[in-house]
């Protein structure tokens, strides 16, 4: 199913010079990963503490885009400069989960939003990513299937942050939007489980499957 993740190779190609520049400065892939996570936490806490001033939500779409870029950059650095490690894998997966939670939680304080729905979205996002990781455990590949993968969620919450920050009334539609994201996360999990099983079976048979 369609997902923004499909455009990752082109995105990475554009960011290759940035990754090389950071490497020349002496930065590592893990440092970029940790910086991204800590920045997301601080931003989430700041917006939560200033939720009455909706203009702060305008930072969310900007950070979501920058975060996608940084996530791509740390992957490039790990691959191109032999920095891939077990620690890096843990930092990447756990950092993304923590960052998502920190950035999504402030939306539970918006007029018309359901805090329960926000928590549900965070929970389902964790389940979807777990389903993706389990693709490796069953002998296949790490799954990034959509329609609500990491990049798709960044786009969705970036768009919501933009609308909130611009002062668009949210009472009538915010919970509906969150419910739609939750539903798409369920579909994403099912897609990843199905694709993971198919990939594992194909690998066992010596064939390839996407």
mmCIF file of the C-alpha atoms, coordinates in Angstrom:
data_MODEL
# 
_entry.id   MODEL 
# 
loop_
_atom_site.group_PDB 
_atom_site.id 
_atom_site.type_symbol 
_atom_site.label_atom_id 
_atom_site.label_alt_id 
_atom_site.label_comp_id 
_atom_site.label_asym_id 
_atom_site.label_entity_id 
_atom_site.label_seq_id 
_atom_site.pdbx_PDB_ins_code 
_atom_site.Cartn_x 
_atom_site.Cartn_y 
_atom_site.Cartn_z 
_atom_site.occupancy 
_atom_site.B_iso_or_equiv 
_atom_site.pdbx_formal_charge 
_atom_site.auth_seq_id 
_atom_site.auth_comp_id 
_atom_site.auth_asym_id 
_atom_site.auth_atom_id 
_atom_site.pdbx_PDB_model_num 
ATOM 1   C CA . UNK A 1 1   ? 0.000   0.000   0.000  1.00 0.00 ? 1   UNK A CA 1 
ATOM 2   C CA . UNK A 1 2   ? 1.179   3.515   -0.795 1.00 0.00 ? 2   UNK A CA 1 
ATOM 3   C CA . UNK A 1 3   ? 3.386   5.195   1.778  1.00 0.00 ? 3   UNK A CA 1 
ATOM 4   C CA . UNK A 1 4   ? 5.672   8.224   1.846  1.00 0.00 ? 4   UNK A CA 1 
ATOM 5   C CA . UNK A 1 5   ? 8.414   5.742   2.791  1.00 0.00 ? 5   UNK A CA 1 
ATOM 6   C CA . UNK A 1 6   ? 8.594   4.747   -0.883 1.00 0.00 ? 6   UNK A CA 1 
ATOM 7   C CA . UNK A 1 7   ? 10.272  8.077   -1.606 1.00 0.00 ? 7   UNK A CA 1 
ATOM 8   C CA . UNK A 1 8   ? 13.039  7.463   0.967  1.00 0.00 ? 8   UNK A CA 1 
ATOM 9   C CA . UNK A 1 9   ? 15.762  6.592   -1.606 1.00 0.00 ? 9   UNK A CA 1 
ATOM 10  C CA . UNK A 1 10  ? 15.280  9.913   -3.415 1.00 0.00 ? 10  UNK A CA 1 
ATOM 11  C CA . UNK A 1 11  ? 15.160  11.762  -0.083 1.00 0.00 ? 11  UNK A CA 1 
ATOM 12  C CA . UNK A 1 12  ? 18.380  10.097  1.051  1.00 0.00 ? 12  UNK A CA 1 
ATOM 13  C CA . UNK A 1 13  ? 20.103  10.994  -2.200 1.00 0.00 ? 13  UNK A CA 1 
ATOM 14  C CA . UNK A 1 14  ? 19.366  14.663  -1.567 1.00 0.00 ? 14  UNK A CA 1 
ATOM 15  C CA . UNK A 1 15  ? 20.709  14.406  1.996  1.00 0.00 ? 15  UNK A CA 1 
ATOM 16  C CA . UNK A 1 16  ? 23.894  12.509  1.149  1.00 0.00 ? 16  UNK A CA 1 
ATOM 17  C CA . UNK A 1 17  ? 26.065  15.696  1.107  1.00 0.00 ? 17  UNK A CA 1 
ATOM 18  C CA . UNK A 1 18  ? 24.717  16.719  4.524  1.00 0.00 ? 18  UNK A CA 1 
ATOM 19  C CA . UNK A 1 19  ? 25.522  13.306  5.986  1.00 0.00 ? 19  UNK A CA 1 
ATOM 20  C CA . UNK A 1 20  ? 29.052  13.507  4.582  1.00 0.00 ? 20  UNK A CA 1 
ATOM 21  C CA . UNK A 1 21  ? 29.511  17.000  6.026  1.00 0.00 ? 21  UNK A CA 1 
ATOM 22  C CA . UNK A 1 22  ? 28.409  15.876  9.490  1.00 0.00 ? 22  UNK A CA 1 
ATOM 23  C CA . UNK A 1 23  ? 30.785  12.926  9.306  1.00 0.00 ? 23  UNK A CA 1 
ATOM 24  C CA . UNK A 1 24  ? 33.667  15.247  8.427  1.00 0.00 ? 24  UNK A CA 1 
ATOM 25  C CA . UNK A 1 25  ? 32.779  17.312  11.489 1.00 0.00 ? 25  UNK A CA 1 
ATOM 26  C CA . UNK A 1 26  ? 33.307  14.237  13.628 1.00 0.00 ? 26  UNK A CA 1 
ATOM 27  C CA . UNK A 1 27  ? 29.669  13.477  14.393 1.00 0.00 ? 27  UNK A CA 1 
ATOM 28  C CA . UNK A 1 28  ? 28.408  9.896   14.457 1.00 0.00 ? 28  UNK A CA 1 
ATOM 29  C CA . UNK A 1 29  ? 25.137  8.350   13.377 1.00 0.00 ? 29  UNK A CA 1 
ATOM 30  C CA . UNK A 1 30  ? 24.264  7.559   17.005 1.00 0.00 ? 30  UNK A CA 1 
ATOM 31  C CA . UNK A 1 31  ? 24.847  11.168  18.032 1.00 0.00 ? 31  UNK A CA 1 
ATOM 32  C CA . UNK A 1 32  ? 22.431  12.341  15.359 1.00 0.00 ? 32  UNK A CA 1 
ATOM 33  C CA . UNK A 1 33  ? 19.874  9.772   16.540 1.00 0.00 ? 33  UNK A CA 1 
ATOM 34  C CA . UNK A 1 34  ? 20.153  10.838  20.182 1.00 0.00 ? 34  UNK A CA 1 
ATOM 35  C CA . UNK A 1 35  ? 19.998  14.538  19.265 1.00 0.00 ? 35  UNK A CA 1 
ATOM 36  C CA . UNK A 1 36  ? 16.827  13.941  17.257 1.00 0.00 ? 36  UNK A CA 1 
ATOM 37  C CA . UNK A 1 37  ? 15.148  12.083  20.106 1.00 0.00 ? 37  UNK A CA 1 
ATOM 38  C CA . UNK A 1 38  ? 16.099  14.584  22.810 1.00 0.00 ? 38  UNK A CA 1 
ATOM 39  C CA . UNK A 1 39  ? 14.986  17.502  20.632 1.00 0.00 ? 39  UNK A CA 1 
ATOM 40  C CA . UNK A 1 40  ? 11.610  15.839  20.051 1.00 0.00 ? 40  UNK A CA 1 
ATOM 41  C CA . UNK A 1 41  ? 11.145  15.318  23.783 1.00 0.00 ? 41  UNK A CA 1 
ATOM 42  C CA . UNK A 1 42  ? 12.022  18.925  24.578 1.00 0.00 ? 42  UNK A CA 1 
ATOM 43  C CA . UNK A 1 43  ? 9.714   20.236  21.871 1.00 0.00 ? 43  UNK A CA 1 
ATOM 44  C CA . UNK A 1 44  ? 6.848   18.052  23.084 1.00 0.00 ? 44  UNK A CA 1 
ATOM 45  C CA . UNK A 1 45  ? 7.334   19.222  26.652 1.00 0.00 ? 45  UNK A CA 1 
ATOM 46  C CA . UNK A 1 46  ? 7.532   22.864  25.590 1.00 0.00 ? 46  UNK A CA 1 
ATOM 47  C CA . UNK A 1 47  ? 4.336   22.731  23.522 1.00 0.00 ? 47  UNK A CA 1 
ATOM 48  C CA . UNK A 1 48  ? 2.550   20.839  26.303 1.00 0.00 ? 48  UNK A CA 1 
ATOM 49  C CA . UNK A 1 49  ? 3.522   23.524  28.771 1.00 0.00 ? 49  UNK A CA 1 
ATOM 50  C CA . UNK A 1 50  ? 2.393   26.303  26.409 1.00 0.00 ? 50  UNK A CA 1 
ATOM 51  C CA . UNK A 1 51  ? -0.612  24.586  24.810 1.00 0.00 ? 51  UNK A CA 1 
ATOM 52  C CA . UNK A 1 52  ? -2.809  27.633  25.364 1.00 0.00 ? 52  UNK A CA 1 
ATOM 53  C CA . UNK A 1 53  ? -0.621  29.459  22.839 1.00 0.00 ? 53  UNK A CA 1 
ATOM 54  C CA . UNK A 1 54  ? -1.536  27.475  19.735 1.00 0.00 ? 54  UNK A CA 1 
ATOM 55  C CA . UNK A 1 55  ? 1.036   29.293  17.627 1.00 0.00 ? 55  UNK A CA 1 
ATOM 56  C CA . UNK A 1 56  ? 3.704   26.987  19.063 1.00 0.00 ? 56  UNK A CA 1 
ATOM 57  C CA . UNK A 1 57  ? 2.129   24.115  17.115 1.00 0.00 ? 57  UNK A CA 1 
ATOM 58  C CA . UNK A 1 58  ? 3.512   25.715  13.946 1.00 0.00 ? 58  UNK A CA 1 
ATOM 59  C CA . UNK A 1 59  ? 6.878   24.296  14.989 1.00 0.00 ? 59  UNK A CA 1 
ATOM 60  C CA . UNK A 1 60  ? 5.505   20.752  14.687 1.00 0.00 ? 60  UNK A CA 1 
ATOM 61  C CA . UNK A 1 61  ? 5.382   20.539  10.857 1.00 0.00 ? 61  UNK A CA 1 
ATOM 62  C CA . UNK A 1 62  ? 8.818   22.136  10.610 1.00 0.00 ? 62  UNK A CA 1 
ATOM 63  C CA . UNK A 1 63  ? 10.292  19.711  13.147 1.00 0.00 ? 63  UNK A CA 1 
ATOM 64  C CA . UNK A 1 64  ? 8.515   16.705  11.632 1.00 0.00 ? 64  UNK A CA 1 
ATOM 65  C CA . UNK A 1 65  ? 10.177  17.448  8.285  1.00 0.00 ? 65  UNK A CA 1 
ATOM 66  C CA . UNK A 1 66  ? 13.556  18.079  9.905  1.00 0.00 ? 66  UNK A CA 1 
ATOM 67  C CA . UNK A 1 67  ? 13.187  14.928  11.988 1.00 0.00 ? 67  UNK A CA 1 
ATOM 68  C CA . UNK A 1 68  ? 12.542  12.865  8.843  1.00 0.00 ? 68  UNK A CA 1 
ATOM 69  C CA . UNK A 1 69  ? 15.680  14.378  7.355  1.00 0.00 ? 69  UNK A CA 1 
ATOM 70  C CA . UNK A 1 70  ? 17.750  13.593  10.451 1.00 0.00 ? 70  UNK A CA 1 
ATOM 71  C CA . UNK A 1 71  ? 16.397  10.042  10.556 1.00 0.00 ? 71  UNK A CA 1 
ATOM 72  C CA . UNK A 1 72  ? 17.473  9.594   6.954  1.00 0.00 ? 72  UNK A CA 1 
ATOM 73  C CA . UNK A 1 73  ? 20.859  11.171  7.649  1.00 0.00 ? 73  UNK A CA 1 
ATOM 74  C CA . UNK A 1 74  ? 21.715  8.868   10.557 1.00 0.00 ? 74  UNK A CA 1 
ATOM 75  C CA . UNK A 1 75  ? 20.838  5.917   8.341  1.00 0.00 ? 75  UNK A CA 1 
ATOM 76  C CA . UNK A 1 76  ? 23.113  7.198   5.578  1.00 0.00 ? 76  UNK A CA 1 
ATOM 77  C CA . UNK A 1 77  ? 25.965  7.735   8.046  1.00 0.00 ? 77  UNK A CA 1 
ATOM 78  C CA . UNK A 1 78  ? 25.545  4.267   9.530  1.00 0.00 ? 78  UNK A CA 1 
ATOM 79  C CA . UNK A 1 79  ? 25.581  2.664   6.093  1.00 0.00 ? 79  UNK A CA 1 
ATOM 80  C CA . UNK A 1 80  ? 28.199  4.746   4.299  1.00 0.00 ? 80  UNK A CA 1 
ATOM 81  C CA . UNK A 1 81  ? 30.727  5.087   7.114  1.00 0.00 ? 81  UNK A CA 1 
ATOM 82  C CA . UNK A 1 82  ? 30.460  1.620   8.689  1.00 0.00 ? 82  UNK A CA 1 
ATOM 83  C CA . UNK A 1 83  ? 28.791  2.981   11.827 1.00 0.00 ? 83  UNK A CA 1 
ATOM 84  C CA . UNK A 1 84  ? 25.977  0.438   11.980 1.00 0.00 ? 84  UNK A CA 1 
ATOM 85  C CA . UNK A 1 85  ? 25.851  -1.247  15.392 1.00 0.00 ? 85  UNK A CA 1 
ATOM 86  C CA . UNK A 1 86  ? 23.576  -3.083  17.770 1.00 0.00 ? 86  UNK A CA 1 
ATOM 87  C CA . UNK A 1 87  ? 23.404  0.029   19.944 1.00 0.00 ? 87  UNK A CA 1 
ATOM 88  C CA . UNK A 1 88  ? 22.460  2.102   16.919 1.00 0.00 ? 88  UNK A CA 1 
ATOM 89  C CA . UNK A 1 89  ? 19.602  -0.267  16.094 1.00 0.00 ? 89  UNK A CA 1 
ATOM 90  C CA . UNK A 1 90  ? 18.227  0.052   19.627 1.00 0.00 ? 90  UNK A CA 1 
ATOM 91  C CA . UNK A 1 91  ? 18.624  3.832   19.635 1.00 0.00 ? 91  UNK A CA 1 
ATOM 92  C CA . UNK A 1 92  ? 16.904  4.114   16.291 1.00 0.00 ? 92  UNK A CA 1 
ATOM 93  C CA . UNK A 1 93  ? 13.840  2.052   17.140 1.00 0.00 ? 93  UNK A CA 1 
ATOM 94  C CA . UNK A 1 94  ? 13.413  3.173   20.757 1.00 0.00 ? 94  UNK A CA 1 
ATOM 95  C CA . UNK A 1 95  ? 14.223  6.784   19.897 1.00 0.00 ? 95  UNK A CA 1 
ATOM 96  C CA . UNK A 1 96  ? 11.511  6.858   17.254 1.00 0.00 ? 96  UNK A CA 1 
ATOM 97  C CA . UNK A 1 97  ? 8.923   5.446   19.659 1.00 0.00 ? 97  UNK A CA 1 
ATOM 98  C CA . UNK A 1 98  ? 9.806   7.964   22.385 1.00 0.00 ? 98  UNK A CA 1 
ATOM 99  C CA . UNK A 1 99  ? 9.917   10.853  19.904 1.00 0.00 ? 99  UNK A CA 1 
ATOM 100 C CA . UNK A 1 100 ? 6.504   9.946   18.509 1.00 0.00 ? 100 UNK A CA 1 
ATOM 101 C CA . UNK A 1 101 ? 4.977   9.851   21.977 1.00 0.00 ? 101 UNK A CA 1 
ATOM 102 C CA . UNK A 1 102 ? 6.522   13.194  22.939 1.00 0.00 ? 102 UNK A CA 1 
ATOM 103 C CA . UNK A 1 103 ? 5.287   14.919  19.788 1.00 0.00 ? 103 UNK A CA 1 
ATOM 104 C CA . UNK A 1 104 ? 1.786   13.400  19.754 1.00 0.00 ? 104 UNK A CA 1 
ATOM 105 C CA . UNK A 1 105 ? 0.860   13.923  23.411 1.00 0.00 ? 105 UNK A CA 1 
ATOM 106 C CA . UNK A 1 106 ? 0.397   17.737  23.147 1.00 0.00 ? 106 UNK A CA 1 
ATOM 107 C CA . UNK A 1 107 ? -2.436  17.148  20.673 1.00 0.00 ? 107 UNK A CA 1 
ATOM 108 C CA . UNK A 1 108 ? -4.473  15.599  23.486 1.00 0.00 ? 108 UNK A CA 1 
ATOM 109 C CA . UNK A 1 109 ? -4.782  19.050  25.054 1.00 0.00 ? 109 UNK A CA 1 
ATOM 110 C CA . UNK A 1 110 ? -6.301  20.690  21.976 1.00 0.00 ? 110 UNK A CA 1 
ATOM 111 C CA . UNK A 1 111 ? -9.965  21.688  21.993 1.00 0.00 ? 111 UNK A CA 1 
ATOM 112 C CA . UNK A 1 112 ? -12.070 18.919  20.494 1.00 0.00 ? 112 UNK A CA 1 
ATOM 113 C CA . UNK A 1 113 ? -9.341  16.315  20.815 1.00 0.00 ? 113 UNK A CA 1 
ATOM 114 C CA . UNK A 1 114 ? -9.676  13.179  22.886 1.00 0.00 ? 114 UNK A CA 1 
ATOM 115 C CA . UNK A 1 115 ? -6.690  12.487  25.117 1.00 0.00 ? 115 UNK A CA 1 
ATOM 116 C CA . UNK A 1 116 ? -7.720  8.834   25.028 1.00 0.00 ? 116 UNK A CA 1 
ATOM 117 C CA . UNK A 1 117 ? -7.520  8.826   21.250 1.00 0.00 ? 117 UNK A CA 1 
ATOM 118 C CA . UNK A 1 118 ? -4.053  10.364  21.324 1.00 0.00 ? 118 UNK A CA 1 
ATOM 119 C CA . UNK A 1 119 ? -2.867  7.666   23.729 1.00 0.00 ? 119 UNK A CA 1 
ATOM 120 C CA . UNK A 1 120 ? -4.510  5.068   21.473 1.00 0.00 ? 120 UNK A CA 1 
ATOM 121 C CA . UNK A 1 121 ? -2.633  6.439   18.458 1.00 0.00 ? 121 UNK A CA 1 
ATOM 122 C CA . UNK A 1 122 ? 0.654   6.254   20.373 1.00 0.00 ? 122 UNK A CA 1 
ATOM 123 C CA . UNK A 1 123 ? -0.086  2.680   21.439 1.00 0.00 ? 123 UNK A CA 1 
ATOM 124 C CA . UNK A 1 124 ? -1.067  1.604   17.910 1.00 0.00 ? 124 UNK A CA 1 
ATOM 125 C CA . UNK A 1 125 ? 2.010   3.319   16.460 1.00 0.00 ? 125 UNK A CA 1 
ATOM 126 C CA . UNK A 1 126 ? 4.182   1.230   18.798 1.00 0.00 ? 126 UNK A CA 1 
ATOM 127 C CA . UNK A 1 127 ? 2.335   -1.938  17.758 1.00 0.00 ? 127 UNK A CA 1 
ATOM 128 C CA . UNK A 1 128 ? 2.763   -1.080  14.071 1.00 0.00 ? 128 UNK A CA 1 
ATOM 129 C CA . UNK A 1 129 ? 6.501   -0.572  14.482 1.00 0.00 ? 129 UNK A CA 1 
ATOM 130 C CA . UNK A 1 130 ? 6.767   -3.773  16.530 1.00 0.00 ? 130 UNK A CA 1 
ATOM 131 C CA . UNK A 1 131 ? 5.049   -5.611  13.675 1.00 0.00 ? 131 UNK A CA 1 
ATOM 132 C CA . UNK A 1 132 ? 7.624   -4.120  11.318 1.00 0.00 ? 132 UNK A CA 1 
ATOM 133 C CA . UNK A 1 133 ? 10.549  -5.219  13.483 1.00 0.00 ? 133 UNK A CA 1 
ATOM 134 C CA . UNK A 1 134 ? 9.124   -8.734  13.856 1.00 0.00 ? 134 UNK A CA 1 
ATOM 135 C CA . UNK A 1 135 ? 9.556   -9.149  10.113 1.00 0.00 ? 135 UNK A CA 1 
ATOM 136 C CA . UNK A 1 136 ? 13.256  -9.689  10.827 1.00 0.00 ? 136 UNK A CA 1 
ATOM 137 C CA . UNK A 1 137 ? 12.587  -12.090 13.710 1.00 0.00 ? 137 UNK A CA 1 
ATOM 138 C CA . UNK A 1 138 ? 10.509  -14.413 11.523 1.00 0.00 ? 138 UNK A CA 1 
ATOM 139 C CA . UNK A 1 139 ? 13.249  -14.549 8.917  1.00 0.00 ? 139 UNK A CA 1 
ATOM 140 C CA . UNK A 1 140 ? 12.098  -11.840 6.549  1.00 0.00 ? 140 UNK A CA 1 
ATOM 141 C CA . UNK A 1 141 ? 12.943  -8.151  6.333  1.00 0.00 ? 141 UNK A CA 1 
ATOM 142 C CA . UNK A 1 142 ? 12.122  -5.086  8.437  1.00 0.00 ? 142 UNK A CA 1 
ATOM 143 C CA . UNK A 1 143 ? 8.697   -4.020  7.181  1.00 0.00 ? 143 UNK A CA 1 
ATOM 144 C CA . UNK A 1 144 ? 7.850   -0.402  6.409  1.00 0.00 ? 144 UNK A CA 1 
ATOM 145 C CA . UNK A 1 145 ? 4.445   -0.952  4.810  1.00 0.00 ? 145 UNK A CA 1 
ATOM 146 C CA . UNK A 1 146 ? 1.840   1.813   5.001  1.00 0.00 ? 146 UNK A CA 1 
ATOM 147 C CA . UNK A 1 147 ? -0.557  3.437   4.937  1.00 0.00 ? 147 UNK A CA 1 
ATOM 148 C CA . UNK A 1 148 ? 0.489   4.959   8.296  1.00 0.00 ? 148 UNK A CA 1 
ATOM 149 C CA . UNK A 1 149 ? 4.195   4.307   8.745  1.00 0.00 ? 149 UNK A CA 1 
ATOM 150 C CA . UNK A 1 150 ? 6.687   6.655   10.419 1.00 0.00 ? 150 UNK A CA 1 
ATOM 151 C CA . UNK A 1 151 ? 6.907   9.093   7.516  1.00 0.00 ? 151 UNK A CA 1 
ATOM 152 C CA . UNK A 1 152 ? 3.143   9.049   6.996  1.00 0.00 ? 152 UNK A CA 1 
ATOM 153 C CA . UNK A 1 153 ? 2.547   9.846   10.670 1.00 0.00 ? 153 UNK A CA 1 
ATOM 154 C CA . UNK A 1 154 ? 5.062   12.675  10.494 1.00 0.00 ? 154 UNK A CA 1 
ATOM 155 C CA . UNK A 1 155 ? 3.143   14.123  7.561  1.00 0.00 ? 155 UNK A CA 1 
ATOM 156 C CA . UNK A 1 156 ? -0.233  13.635  9.257  1.00 0.00 ? 156 UNK A CA 1 
ATOM 157 C CA . UNK A 1 157 ? 0.746   15.239  12.568 1.00 0.00 ? 157 UNK A CA 1 
ATOM 158 C CA . UNK A 1 158 ? 2.696   17.928  10.768 1.00 0.00 ? 158 UNK A CA 1 
ATOM 159 C CA . UNK A 1 159 ? -0.471  18.827  8.886  1.00 0.00 ? 159 UNK A CA 1 
ATOM 160 C CA . UNK A 1 160 ? -2.511  18.793  12.099 1.00 0.00 ? 160 UNK A CA 1 
ATOM 161 C CA . UNK A 1 161 ? 0.079   20.983  13.814 1.00 0.00 ? 161 UNK A CA 1 
ATOM 162 C CA . UNK A 1 162 ? -0.047  23.454  10.932 1.00 0.00 ? 162 UNK A CA 1 
ATOM 163 C CA . UNK A 1 163 ? -3.836  23.746  11.128 1.00 0.00 ? 163 UNK A CA 1 
ATOM 164 C CA . UNK A 1 164 ? -3.789  24.130  14.900 1.00 0.00 ? 164 UNK A CA 1 
ATOM 165 C CA . UNK A 1 165 ? -0.978  26.660  14.768 1.00 0.00 ? 165 UNK A CA 1 
ATOM 166 C CA . UNK A 1 166 ? -2.838  28.732  12.196 1.00 0.00 ? 166 UNK A CA 1 
ATOM 167 C CA . UNK A 1 167 ? -5.789  28.954  14.570 1.00 0.00 ? 167 UNK A CA 1 
ATOM 168 C CA . UNK A 1 168 ? -8.204  26.759  12.617 1.00 0.00 ? 168 UNK A CA 1 
ATOM 169 C CA . UNK A 1 169 ? -11.062 25.721  14.958 1.00 0.00 ? 169 UNK A CA 1 
ATOM 170 C CA . UNK A 1 170 ? -10.559 22.068  15.920 1.00 0.00 ? 170 UNK A CA 1 
ATOM 171 C CA . UNK A 1 171 ? -13.616 21.198  17.996 1.00 0.00 ? 171 UNK A CA 1 
ATOM 172 C CA . UNK A 1 172 ? -15.516 19.443  15.218 1.00 0.00 ? 172 UNK A CA 1 
ATOM 173 C CA . UNK A 1 173 ? -12.821 17.476  13.457 1.00 0.00 ? 173 UNK A CA 1 
ATOM 174 C CA . UNK A 1 174 ? -9.731  16.824  15.594 1.00 0.00 ? 174 UNK A CA 1 
ATOM 175 C CA . UNK A 1 175 ? -11.052 13.649  17.218 1.00 0.00 ? 175 UNK A CA 1 
ATOM 176 C CA . UNK A 1 176 ? -12.260 12.431  13.820 1.00 0.00 ? 176 UNK A CA 1 
ATOM 177 C CA . UNK A 1 177 ? -8.776  12.961  12.387 1.00 0.00 ? 177 UNK A CA 1 
ATOM 178 C CA . UNK A 1 178 ? -7.170  11.115  15.301 1.00 0.00 ? 178 UNK A CA 1 
ATOM 179 C CA . UNK A 1 179 ? -9.640  8.247   14.934 1.00 0.00 ? 179 UNK A CA 1 
ATOM 180 C CA . UNK A 1 180 ? -8.804  8.021   11.222 1.00 0.00 ? 180 UNK A CA 1 
ATOM 181 C CA . UNK A 1 181 ? -5.078  7.852   12.028 1.00 0.00 ? 181 UNK A CA 1 
ATOM 182 C CA . UNK A 1 182 ? -5.764  5.121   14.578 1.00 0.00 ? 182 UNK A CA 1 
ATOM 183 C CA . UNK A 1 183 ? -7.774  3.124   12.033 1.00 0.00 ? 183 UNK A CA 1 
ATOM 184 C CA . UNK A 1 184 ? -5.006  3.459   9.436  1.00 0.00 ? 184 UNK A CA 1 
ATOM 185 C CA . UNK A 1 185 ? -2.486  2.260   12.026 1.00 0.00 ? 185 UNK A CA 1 
ATOM 186 C CA . UNK A 1 186 ? -4.521  -0.914  12.470 1.00 0.00 ? 186 UNK A CA 1 
ATOM 187 C CA . UNK A 1 187 ? -4.458  -1.422  8.691  1.00 0.00 ? 187 UNK A CA 1 
ATOM 188 C CA . UNK A 1 188 ? -0.715  -0.759  8.696  1.00 0.00 ? 188 UNK A CA 1 
ATOM 189 C CA . UNK A 1 189 ? -0.110  -3.396  11.349 1.00 0.00 ? 189 UNK A CA 1 
ATOM 190 C CA . UNK A 1 190 ? -2.140  -5.963  9.439  1.00 0.00 ? 190 UNK A CA 1 
ATOM 191 C CA . UNK A 1 191 ? -0.279  -5.136  6.230  1.00 0.00 ? 191 UNK A CA 1 
ATOM 192 C CA . UNK A 1 192 ? 3.081   -5.541  7.965  1.00 0.00 ? 192 UNK A CA 1 
ATOM 193 C CA . UNK A 1 193 ? 2.142   -8.867  9.516  1.00 0.00 ? 193 UNK A CA 1 
ATOM 194 C CA . UNK A 1 194 ? 0.861   -10.198 6.213  1.00 0.00 ? 194 UNK A CA 1 
ATOM 195 C CA . UNK A 1 195 ? 3.856   -8.892  4.235  1.00 0.00 ? 195 UNK A CA 1 
ATOM 196 C CA . UNK A 1 196 ? 6.304   -10.133 6.870  1.00 0.00 ? 196 UNK A CA 1 
ATOM 197 C CA . UNK A 1 197 ? 4.904   -13.637 6.730  1.00 0.00 ? 197 UNK A CA 1 
ATOM 198 C CA . UNK A 1 198 ? 4.939   -13.607 2.941  1.00 0.00 ? 198 UNK A CA 1 
ATOM 199 C CA . UNK A 1 199 ? 8.523   -12.313 2.887  1.00 0.00 ? 199 UNK A CA 1 
ATOM 200 C CA . UNK A 1 200 ? 9.674   -14.967 5.356  1.00 0.00 ? 200 UNK A CA 1 
ATOM 201 C CA . UNK A 1 201 ? 8.021   -17.748 3.345  1.00 0.00 ? 201 UNK A CA 1 
ATOM 202 C CA . UNK A 1 202 ? 9.525   -16.471 0.106  1.00 0.00 ? 202 UNK A CA 1 
ATOM 203 C CA . UNK A 1 203 ? 12.975  -16.277 1.675  1.00 0.00 ? 203 UNK A CA 1 
ATOM 204 C CA . UNK A 1 204 ? 12.630  -19.835 2.959  1.00 0.00 ? 204 UNK A CA 1 
ATOM 205 C CA . UNK A 1 205 ? 11.756  -20.970 -0.554 1.00 0.00 ? 205 UNK A CA 1 
ATOM 206 C CA . UNK A 1 206 ? 14.674  -19.049 -2.049 1.00 0.00 ? 206 UNK A CA 1 
ATOM 207 C CA . UNK A 1 207 ? 12.512  -16.527 -3.858 1.00 0.00 ? 207 UNK A CA 1 
ATOM 208 C CA . UNK A 1 208 ? 11.921  -12.801 -3.334 1.00 0.00 ? 208 UNK A CA 1 
ATOM 209 C CA . UNK A 1 209 ? 8.749   -11.015 -2.359 1.00 0.00 ? 209 UNK A CA 1 
ATOM 210 C CA . UNK A 1 210 ? 7.857   -7.413  -1.561 1.00 0.00 ? 210 UNK A CA 1 
# 
